Amino acid sequence: LPAGISEIADKTFSGCKVLKEINLPQGVTAIGKYAFENCKALTVVELPANVKSIGHSAFYSCAQLEEVVMPEGMESIGEEAFMYAGLKKATIPSTVKTIDAGAFFYCDNIKEIIIPEGVETISEETFYYCLALEKVTIPTSVKTIDASAFLYCVALKDIVIPEGVNTIGESAFENVGTITKVTLPSTLTTIGGWAFQY
């Protein structure tokens, strides 16, 4: 792509099912909504250093997308950004403050997620049906774990909810049948129904 491009607009490459790779210029600062939706053959994406945001469903159903390299300086990951993607690895930059609902919904190959310090809410269904997820690191900045955030993360075994968290929503960890240990903080005031049901 030409060096002068500053944004990948909404639906720019949506449905390009044979697109395998793309080189994004360093001037790009935002990935728009549905920008690479249903790019079934896309395997690796390295986002330029200046990207600040990934839009709603930007990489929705990119089934062969195994890795996304996100730059330090990025601030937000939009709703359902990687829903149904084939991700095996996703390193969330320390600068990200917002991860919207369903961002990694059904990314069933990811084994580990480190949520960066500064994120205050793990939104609804963020990691829903991440079947291979074995380890998640939740920072002390988190105050709320929303409904169904880790629903059907069946490989999770040891869950540490840090001091500072005050709300765990309905079904947040429902059907996580391998849990052997849960550590809850003294700051917790609300646990929703079915939060740890199996």
TORRO-931870 format. One record per atom (N, C-alpha, C): x, y, z; residue number from 1; residue in one letter. Coordinates in steps of 0.2 Angstrom, whole numbers, padded with zeros to 4 digits. Last residue first. Layout:
! residues N
((X Y Z) NUM A)
...
! end
This chain:
! residues 198
((-0103 -0124 0184) 198 Y)
((-0101 -0129 0179) 198 Y)
((-0106 -0135 0179) 198 Y)
((-0102 -0107 0188) 197 Q)
((-0106 -0113 0188) 197 Q)
((-0103 -0118 0182) 197 Q)
((-0097 -0095 0192) 196 F)
((-0092 -0101 0192) 196 F)
((-0096 -0107 0191) 196 F)
((-0108 -0087 0190) 195 A)
((-0102 -0084 0189) 195 A)
((-0096 -0090 0188) 195 A)
((-0122 -0088 0192) 194 W)
((-0119 -0093 0188) 194 W)
((-0111 -0091 0186) 194 W)
((-0124 -0071 0196) 193 G)
((-0127 -0078 0196) 193 G)
((-0123 -0082 0191) 193 G)
((-0110 -0061 0201) 192 G)
((-0116 -0062 0198) 192 G)
((-0118 -0070 0198) 192 G)
((-0104 -0054 0215) 191 I)
((-0103 -0060 0211) 191 I)
((-0110 -0061 0208) 191 I)
((-0098 -0039 0222) 190 T)
((-0103 -0042 0219) 190 T)
((-0101 -0048 0214) 190 T)
((-0086 -0035 0229) 189 T)
((-0093 -0034 0232) 189 T)
((-0099 -0037 0229) 189 T)
((-0069 -0037 0233) 188 L)
((-0075 -0040 0229) 188 L)
((-0082 -0038 0233) 188 L)
((-0058 -0034 0240) 187 T)
((-0062 -0029 0237) 187 T)
((-0068 -0031 0233) 187 T)
((-0052 -0046 0243) 186 S)
((-0056 -0043 0248) 186 S)
((-0060 -0037 0246) 186 S)
((-0053 -0057 0228) 185 P)
((-0050 -0052 0232) 185 P)
((-0054 -0049 0238) 185 P)
((-0050 -0075 0226) 184 L)
((-0054 -0069 0226) 184 L)
((-0052 -0064 0231) 184 L)
((-0044 -0088 0217) 183 T)
((-0042 -0083 0222) 183 T)
((-0046 -0077 0221) 183 T)
((-0047 -0105 0214) 182 V)
((-0050 -0098 0212) 182 V)
((-0048 -0094 0218) 182 V)
((-0042 -0120 0207) 181 K)
((-0041 -0115 0212) 181 K)
((-0044 -0108 0209) 181 K)
((-0046 -0128 0197) 180 T)
((-0044 -0132 0203) 180 T)
((-0043 -0127 0208) 180 T)
((-0056 -0129 0182) 179 I)
((-0054 -0125 0188) 179 I)
((-0052 -0129 0194) 179 I)
((-0062 -0135 0172) 178 T)
((-0055 -0138 0174) 178 T)
((-0052 -0134 0180) 178 T)
((-0073 -0130 0167) 177 G)
((-0074 -0136 0171) 177 G)
((-0067 -0138 0174) 177 G)
((-0081 -0117 0165) 176 V)
((-0074 -0118 0165) 176 V)
((-0073 -0124 0170) 176 V)
((-0095 -0114 0165) 175 N)
((-0092 -0119 0161) 175 N)
((-0085 -0120 0160) 175 N)
((-0092 -0096 0169) 174 E)
((-0096 -0102 0168) 174 E)
((-0094 -0108 0164) 174 E)
((-0086 -0085 0172) 173 F)
((-0082 -0091 0172) 173 F)
((-0086 -0097 0171) 173 F)
((-0097 -0076 0171) 172 A)
((-0091 -0074 0169) 172 A)
((-0086 -0080 0168) 172 A)
((-0111 -0077 0174) 171 S)
((-0108 -0082 0170) 171 S)
((-0101 -0080 0168) 171 S)
((-0112 -0060 0179) 170 E)
((-0116 -0067 0177) 170 E)
((-0112 -0071 0172) 170 E)
((-0097 -0052 0184) 169 G)
((-0103 -0053 0181) 169 G)
((-0106 -0060 0180) 169 G)
((-0089 -0046 0198) 168 I)
((-0089 -0052 0193) 168 I)
((-0096 -0053 0191) 168 I)
((-0082 -0032 0205) 167 T)
((-0088 -0035 0202) 167 T)
((-0086 -0040 0197) 167 T)
((-0070 -0027 0210) 166 N)
((-0076 -0027 0214) 166 N)
((-0082 -0030 0211) 166 N)
((-0053 -0028 0210) 165 V)
((-0059 -0030 0207) 165 V)
((-0065 -0030 0212) 165 V)
((-0043 -0026 0220) 164 G)
((-0046 -0020 0216) 164 G)
((-0052 -0022 0212) 164 G)
((-0033 -0040 0219) 163 E)
((-0036 -0035 0223) 163 E)
((-0038 -0029 0219) 163 E)
((-0037 -0051 0205) 162 P)
((-0033 -0047 0210) 162 P)
((-0037 -0042 0214) 162 P)
((-0040 -0068 0204) 161 I)
((-0044 -0061 0203) 161 I)
((-0040 -0057 0208) 161 I)
((-0034 -0081 0196) 160 V)
((-0032 -0076 0202) 160 V)
((-0035 -0070 0200) 160 V)
((-0037 -0098 0193) 159 I)
((-0039 -0091 0192) 159 I)
((-0037 -0086 0198) 159 I)
((-0032 -0111 0185) 158 D)
((-0030 -0107 0191) 158 D)
((-0032 -0100 0189) 158 D)
((-0037 -0117 0173) 157 K)
((-0036 -0121 0179) 157 K)
((-0036 -0117 0185) 157 K)
((-0045 -0117 0157) 156 L)
((-0042 -0113 0163) 156 L)
((-0042 -0117 0169) 156 L)
((-0051 -0124 0147) 155 A)
((-0044 -0126 0149) 155 A)
((-0041 -0122 0155) 155 A)
((-0063 -0118 0144) 154 V)
((-0063 -0125 0147) 154 V)
((-0056 -0127 0149) 154 V)
((-0071 -0106 0143) 153 C)
((-0064 -0106 0143) 153 C)
((-0062 -0113 0147) 153 C)
((-0085 -0104 0145) 152 Y)
((-0083 -0109 0141) 152 Y)
((-0075 -0109 0139) 152 Y)
((-0083 -0086 0148) 151 L)
((-0088 -0092 0147) 151 L)
((-0085 -0097 0142) 151 L)
((-0077 -0075 0152) 150 F)
((-0073 -0081 0151) 150 F)
((-0077 -0087 0150) 150 F)
((-0087 -0066 0152) 149 A)
((-0081 -0064 0149) 149 A)
((-0076 -0070 0148) 149 A)
((-0100 -0066 0156) 148 S)
((-0098 -0071 0151) 148 S)
((-0091 -0070 0148) 148 S)
((-0101 -0049 0162) 147 A)
((-0104 -0056 0160) 147 A)
((-0101 -0060 0155) 147 A)
((-0085 -0042 0166) 146 D)
((-0092 -0042 0164) 146 D)
((-0094 -0049 0163) 146 D)
((-0076 -0038 0180) 145 I)
((-0076 -0043 0175) 145 I)
((-0083 -0044 0173) 145 I)
((-0069 -0022 0185) 144 T)
((-0075 -0026 0183) 144 T)
((-0074 -0032 0178) 144 T)
((-0057 -0017 0188) 143 K)
((-0062 -0016 0193) 143 K)
((-0068 -0021 0191) 143 K)
((-0040 -0018 0185) 142 V)
((-0046 -0021 0183) 142 V)
((-0051 -0020 0189) 142 V)
((-0027 -0015 0189) 141 S)
((-0031 -0010 0187) 141 S)
((-0038 -0012 0186) 141 S)
((-0020 -0027 0192) 140 T)
((-0023 -0024 0197) 140 T)
((-0028 -0018 0196) 140 T)
((-0023 -0038 0178) 139 P)
((-0020 -0033 0181) 139 P)
((-0024 -0030 0187) 139 P)
((-0023 -0056 0175) 138 I)
((-0028 -0050 0176) 138 I)
((-0024 -0045 0180) 138 I)
((-0018 -0067 0164) 137 T)
((-0016 -0063 0169) 137 T)
((-0020 -0057 0169) 137 T)
((-0022 -0084 0161) 136 V)
((-0024 -0077 0160) 136 V)
((-0021 -0073 0165) 136 V)
((-0020 -0099 0153) 135 K)
((-0018 -0095 0158) 135 K)
((-0020 -0088 0156) 135 K)
((-0026 -0107 0143) 134 E)
((-0024 -0110 0150) 134 E)
((-0023 -0105 0155) 134 E)
((-0037 -0108 0130) 133 L)
((-0034 -0103 0135) 133 L)
((-0033 -0107 0142) 133 L)
((-0044 -0116 0121) 132 A)
((-0037 -0118 0123) 132 A)
((-0034 -0113 0128) 132 A)
((-0056 -0110 0119) 131 L)
((-0056 -0116 0122) 131 L)
((-0049 -0119 0124) 131 L)
((-0064 -0097 0121) 130 C)
((-0057 -0098 0120) 130 C)
((-0055 -0104 0123) 130 C)
((-0078 -0093 0124) 129 Y)
((-0076 -0099 0120) 129 Y)
((-0069 -0099 0118) 129 Y)
((-0075 -0076 0127) 128 Y)
((-0080 -0082 0127) 128 Y)
((-0077 -0087 0122) 128 Y)
((-0067 -0065 0130) 127 F)
((-0064 -0071 0129) 127 F)
((-0068 -0077 0129) 127 F)
((-0078 -0055 0131) 126 T)
((-0071 -0054 0128) 126 T)
((-0067 -0060 0126) 126 T)
((-0091 -0055 0136) 125 E)
((-0089 -0060 0131) 125 E)
((-0082 -0059 0128) 125 E)
((-0089 -0039 0142) 124 E)
((-0094 -0044 0141) 124 E)
((-0091 -0049 0135) 124 E)
((-0073 -0034 0146) 123 S)
((-0079 -0033 0144) 123 S)
((-0083 -0039 0143) 123 S)
((-0065 -0030 0160) 122 I)
((-0064 -0035 0155) 122 I)
((-0072 -0036 0152) 122 I)
((-0059 -0013 0164) 121 T)
((-0065 -0018 0163) 121 T)
((-0063 -0023 0158) 121 T)
((-0047 -0007 0164) 120 E)
((-0052 -0007 0170) 120 E)
((-0057 -0012 0170) 120 E)
((-0031 -0007 0160) 119 V)
((-0037 -0009 0158) 119 V)
((-0041 -0010 0164) 119 V)
((-0019 -0005 0167) 118 G)
((-0023 0001 0164) 118 G)
((-0030 -0001 0162) 118 G)
((-0009 -0018 0162) 117 E)
((-0011 -0014 0167) 117 E)
((-0014 -0007 0164) 117 E)
((-0015 -0030 0150) 116 P)
((-0011 -0025 0152) 116 P)
((-0014 -0021 0158) 116 P)
((-0017 -0047 0151) 115 I)
((-0021 -0041 0150) 115 I)
((-0017 -0035 0153) 115 I)
((-0011 -0060 0142) 114 I)
((-0009 -0055 0147) 114 I)
((-0013 -0049 0146) 114 I)
((-0016 -0076 0138) 113 I)
((-0017 -0069 0137) 113 I)
((-0015 -0065 0143) 113 I)
((-0013 -0092 0130) 112 E)
((-0011 -0087 0136) 112 E)
((-0013 -0080 0134) 112 E)
((-0018 -0099 0120) 111 K)
((-0016 -0102 0126) 111 K)
((-0015 -0098 0132) 111 K)
((-0029 -0099 0106) 110 I)
((-0025 -0095 0110) 110 I)
((-0024 -0098 0117) 110 I)
((-0039 -0105 0099) 109 N)
((-0032 -0108 0098) 109 N)
((-0027 -0104 0103) 109 N)
((-0051 -0100 0098) 108 D)
((-0051 -0106 0101) 108 D)
((-0044 -0109 0101) 108 D)
((-0059 -0087 0099) 107 C)
((-0052 -0088 0097) 107 C)
((-0049 -0094 0100) 107 C)
((-0072 -0083 0103) 106 Y)
((-0071 -0089 0099) 106 Y)
((-0064 -0090 0096) 106 Y)
((-0068 -0066 0105) 105 F)
((-0073 -0071 0105) 105 F)
((-0072 -0077 0101) 105 F)
((-0060 -0056 0108) 104 F)
((-0057 -0062 0106) 104 F)
((-0062 -0068 0106) 104 F)
((-0070 -0046 0110) 103 A)
((-0064 -0044 0106) 103 A)
((-0061 -0050 0103) 103 A)
((-0082 -0045 0117) 102 G)
((-0081 -0050 0111) 102 G)
((-0075 -0049 0107) 102 G)
((-0081 -0028 0120) 101 A)
((-0085 -0034 0121) 101 A)
((-0083 -0039 0115) 101 A)
((-0065 -0020 0120) 100 D)
((-0072 -0020 0120) 100 D)
((-0075 -0027 0119) 100 D)
((-0053 -0014 0129) 99 I)
((-0054 -0020 0125) 99 I)
((-0061 -0021 0126) 99 I)
((-0043 0000 0133) 98 T)
((-0049 -0003 0132) 98 T)
((-0049 -0009 0127) 98 T)
((-0029 0002 0134) 97 K)
((-0033 0004 0140) 97 K)
((-0041 0001 0139) 97 K)
((-0013 -0002 0129) 96 V)
((-0020 -0003 0128) 96 V)
((-0024 -0002 0134) 96 V)
((0000 -0002 0132) 95 T)
((-0003 0005 0132) 95 T)
((-0011 0004 0131) 95 T)
((0006 -0014 0132) 94 S)
((0004 -0012 0138) 94 S)
((0001 -0005 0138) 94 S)
((-0003 -0024 0119) 93 P)
((0002 -0019 0121) 93 P)
((0000 -0016 0128) 93 P)
((-0005 -0041 0119) 92 I)
((-0009 -0035 0120) 92 I)
((-0004 -0030 0122) 92 I)
((-0001 -0053 0108) 91 T)
((0002 -0050 0113) 91 T)
((-0002 -0043 0113) 91 T)
((-0007 -0068 0103) 90 A)
((-0009 -0061 0103) 90 A)
((-0006 -0058 0109) 90 A)
((-0007 -0083 0094) 89 K)
((-0004 -0079 0099) 89 K)
((-0006 -0071 0098) 89 K)
((-0016 -0089 0087) 88 K)
((-0013 -0094 0092) 88 K)
((-0009 -0089 0097) 88 K)
((-0032 -0085 0079) 87 L)
((-0026 -0083 0083) 87 L)
((-0023 -0089 0087) 87 L)
((-0041 -0086 0069) 86 G)
((-0038 -0092 0071) 86 G)
((-0032 -0091 0075) 86 G)
((-0057 -0078 0074) 85 A)
((-0050 -0078 0071) 85 A)
((-0046 -0084 0073) 85 A)
((-0069 -0076 0080) 84 Y)
((-0068 -0081 0075) 84 Y)
((-0062 -0081 0072) 84 Y)
((-0065 -0059 0082) 83 M)
((-0070 -0064 0083) 83 M)
((-0069 -0069 0078) 83 M)
((-0057 -0048 0084) 82 F)
((-0054 -0054 0082) 82 F)
((-0059 -0060 0082) 82 F)
((-0066 -0038 0087) 81 A)
((-0061 -0036 0083) 81 A)
((-0058 -0043 0080) 81 A)
((-0078 -0036 0095) 80 E)
((-0077 -0042 0091) 80 E)
((-0072 -0041 0086) 80 E)
((-0074 -0019 0098) 79 E)
((-0079 -0025 0099) 79 E)
((-0078 -0030 0093) 79 E)
((-0057 -0015 0097) 78 G)
((-0064 -0014 0096) 78 G)
((-0068 -0020 0097) 78 G)
((-0044 -0009 0107) 77 I)
((-0046 -0015 0103) 77 I)
((-0054 -0015 0103) 77 I)
((-0034 0005 0109) 76 S)
((-0040 0001 0110) 76 S)
((-0041 -0004 0105) 76 S)
((-0020 0010 0109) 75 E)
((-0024 0011 0114) 75 E)
((-0031 0007 0115) 75 E)
((-0003 0008 0105) 74 M)
((-0010 0006 0103) 74 M)
((-0014 0007 0109) 74 M)
((0009 0008 0111) 73 G)
((0006 0014 0109) 73 G)
((-0001 0014 0107) 73 G)
((0017 -0006 0103) 72 E)
((0016 -0002 0109) 72 E)
((0014 0005 0107) 72 E)
((0007 -0015 0090) 71 P)
((0012 -0010 0093) 71 P)
((0011 -0007 0100) 71 P)
((0004 -0032 0088) 70 M)
((0001 -0025 0089) 70 M)
((0006 -0021 0093) 70 M)
((0004 -0044 0077) 69 V)
((0008 -0040 0081) 69 V)
((0006 -0033 0082) 69 V)
((-0005 -0059 0077) 68 V)
((-0006 -0052 0076) 68 V)
((-0001 -0048 0080) 68 V)
((-0007 -0075 0070) 67 E)
((-0003 -0070 0074) 67 E)
((-0004 -0063 0072) 67 E)
((-0015 -0082 0062) 66 E)
((-0013 -0086 0068) 66 E)
((-0009 -0081 0073) 66 E)
((-0028 -0083 0052) 65 L)
((-0024 -0078 0055) 65 L)
((-0022 -0080 0062) 65 L)
((-0038 -0091 0046) 64 Q)
((-0031 -0093 0046) 64 Q)
((-0026 -0088 0049) 64 Q)
((-0050 -0084 0048) 63 A)
((-0049 -0091 0051) 63 A)
((-0042 -0093 0051) 63 A)
((-0056 -0071 0052) 62 C)
((-0050 -0072 0048) 62 C)
((-0047 -0079 0051) 62 C)
((-0068 -0067 0058) 61 S)
((-0068 -0073 0054) 61 S)
((-0062 -0074 0050) 61 S)
((-0063 -0050 0059) 60 Y)
((-0069 -0055 0060) 60 Y)
((-0068 -0061 0055) 60 Y)
((-0055 -0039 0061) 59 F)
((-0052 -0046 0058) 59 F)
((-0057 -0052 0059) 59 F)
((-0064 -0029 0064) 58 A)
((-0059 -0028 0059) 58 A)
((-0056 -0034 0056) 58 A)
((-0075 -0028 0073) 57 S)
((-0074 -0033 0069) 57 S)
((-0069 -0033 0063) 57 S)
((-0071 -0011 0076) 56 H)
((-0076 -0016 0077) 56 H)
((-0076 -0022 0071) 56 H)
((-0054 -0007 0074) 55 G)
((-0061 -0006 0074) 55 G)
((-0065 -0012 0075) 55 G)
((-0040 -0003 0084) 54 I)
((-0043 -0008 0079) 54 I)
((-0050 -0008 0080) 54 I)
((-0029 0011 0086) 53 S)
((-0035 0008 0087) 53 S)
((-0037 0003 0081) 53 S)
((-0016 0016 0083) 52 K)
((-0019 0018 0089) 52 K)
((-0025 0013 0091) 52 K)
((-0002 0014 0074) 51 V)
((-0009 0012 0075) 51 V)
((-0011 0013 0082) 51 V)
((0012 0016 0072) 50 N)
((0008 0022 0074) 50 N)
((0000 0020 0075) 50 N)
((0019 0005 0069) 49 A)
((0020 0007 0075) 49 A)
((0015 0013 0077) 49 A)
((0007 -0007 0060) 48 P)
((0013 -0002 0060) 48 P)
((0013 0002 0067) 48 P)
((0005 -0024 0063) 47 L)
((0002 -0017 0063) 47 L)
((0008 -0012 0064) 47 L)
((0006 -0038 0054) 46 E)
((0010 -0034 0059) 46 E)
((0008 -0027 0058) 46 E)
((-0002 -0053 0052) 45 V)
((-0003 -0046 0052) 45 V)
((0002 -0043 0057) 45 V)
((-0004 -0069 0044) 44 V)
((0000 -0064 0049) 44 V)
((-0001 -0057 0047) 44 V)
((-0014 -0074 0035) 43 T)
((-0011 -0078 0040) 43 T)
((-0007 -0074 0046) 43 T)
((-0028 -0074 0026) 42 L)
((-0024 -0070 0029) 42 L)
((-0020 -0074 0035) 42 L)
((-0039 -0081 0020) 41 A)
((-0032 -0084 0019) 41 A)
((-0027 -0080 0023) 41 A)
((-0051 -0075 0023) 40 K)
((-0050 -0082 0026) 40 K)
((-0043 -0084 0025) 40 K)
((-0056 -0062 0028) 39 C)
((-0050 -0063 0024) 39 C)
((-0048 -0070 0026) 39 C)
((-0068 -0058 0035) 38 N)
((-0068 -0064 0031) 38 N)
((-0062 -0064 0026) 38 N)
((-0062 -0041 0037) 37 E)
((-0067 -0046 0039) 37 E)
((-0068 -0052 0033) 37 E)
((-0054 -0030 0037) 36 F)
((-0051 -0037 0035) 36 F)
((-0056 -0043 0036) 36 F)
((-0063 -0020 0042) 35 A)
((-0058 -0019 0037) 35 A)
((-0055 -0025 0034) 35 A)
((-0073 -0019 0051) 34 Y)
((-0074 -0024 0046) 34 Y)
((-0068 -0024 0041) 34 Y)
((-0068 -0002 0054) 33 K)
((-0073 -0008 0055) 33 K)
((-0073 -0012 0050) 33 K)
((-0050 0002 0052) 32 G)
((-0058 0003 0052) 32 G)
((-0062 -0003 0054) 32 G)
((-0036 0005 0061) 31 I)
((-0039 0000 0057) 31 I)
((-0047 0001 0057) 31 I)
((-0026 0020 0061) 30 A)
((-0032 0016 0063) 30 A)
((-0034 0011 0058) 30 A)
((-0014 0025 0056) 29 T)
((-0015 0026 0063) 29 T)
((-0021 0022 0066) 29 T)
((-0001 0023 0044) 28 V)
((-0007 0021 0046) 28 V)
((-0008 0021 0054) 28 V)
((0012 0025 0041) 27 G)
((0008 0031 0043) 27 G)
((0001 0029 0045) 27 G)
((0019 0014 0037) 26 Q)
((0020 0016 0044) 26 Q)
((0015 0022 0046) 26 Q)
((0008 0003 0028) 25 P)
((0013 0008 0029) 25 P)
((0013 0011 0036) 25 P)
((0007 -0015 0028) 24 L)
((0003 -0008 0030) 24 L)
((0009 -0003 0031) 24 L)
((0006 -0028 0018) 23 N)
((0011 -0023 0021) 23 N)
((0008 -0016 0022) 23 N)
((-0002 -0043 0019) 22 I)
((-0003 -0036 0017) 22 I)
((0003 -0032 0021) 22 I)
((-0007 -0060 0013) 21 E)
((-0003 -0055 0017) 21 E)
((-0004 -0048 0015) 21 E)
((-0017 -0066 0007) 20 K)
((-0013 -0070 0011) 20 K)
((-0009 -0065 0016) 20 K)
((-0033 -0066 0000) 19 L)
((-0028 -0062 0002) 19 L)
((-0024 -0065 0008) 19 L)
((-0044 -0073 -0004) 18 V)
((-0038 -0076 -0006) 18 V)
((-0032 -0072 -0004) 18 V)
((-0055 -0066 0001) 17 K)
((-0054 -0073 0004) 17 K)
((-0047 -0076 0001) 17 K)
((-0060 -0052 0005) 16 C)
((-0055 -0054 0000) 16 C)
((-0052 -0061 0003) 16 C)
((-0070 -0048 0014) 15 G)
((-0071 -0053 0010) 15 G)
((-0066 -0055 0004) 15 G)
((-0064 -0031 0016) 14 S)
((-0069 -0036 0018) 14 S)
((-0070 -0041 0012) 14 S)
((-0055 -0021 0014) 13 F)
((-0053 -0027 0011) 13 F)
((-0058 -0033 0013) 13 F)
((-0063 -0010 0019) 12 T)
((-0058 -0009 0014) 12 T)
((-0056 -0016 0010) 12 T)
((-0072 -0009 0030) 11 K)
((-0073 -0014 0025) 11 K)
((-0069 -0013 0019) 11 K)
((-0067 0008 0034) 10 D)
((-0071 0002 0035) 10 D)
((-0072 -0002 0029) 10 D)
((-0049 0011 0030) 9 A)
((-0056 0013 0031) 9 A)
((-0061 0007 0032) 9 A)
((-0035 0013 0037) 8 I)
((-0038 0007 0033) 8 I)
((-0045 0008 0034) 8 I)
((-0026 0028 0036) 7 E)
((-0031 0024 0039) 7 E)
((-0034 0019 0034) 7 E)
((-0016 0034 0029) 6 S)
((-0016 0035 0036) 6 S)
((-0021 0031 0040) 6 S)
((-0005 0033 0015) 5 I)
((-0012 0031 0018) 5 I)
((-0011 0031 0026) 5 I)
((0007 0036 0009) 4 G)
((0003 0041 0011) 4 G)
((-0003 0039 0015) 4 G)
((0013 0024 0004) 3 A)
((0015 0027 0011) 3 A)
((0011 0032 0013) 3 A)
((0002 0012 -0003) 2 P)
((0006 0018 -0003) 2 P)
((0007 0021 0004) 2 P)
((0004 -0006 0000) 1 L)
((0000 0000 0000) 1 L)
((0004 0006 0000) 1 L)
! end
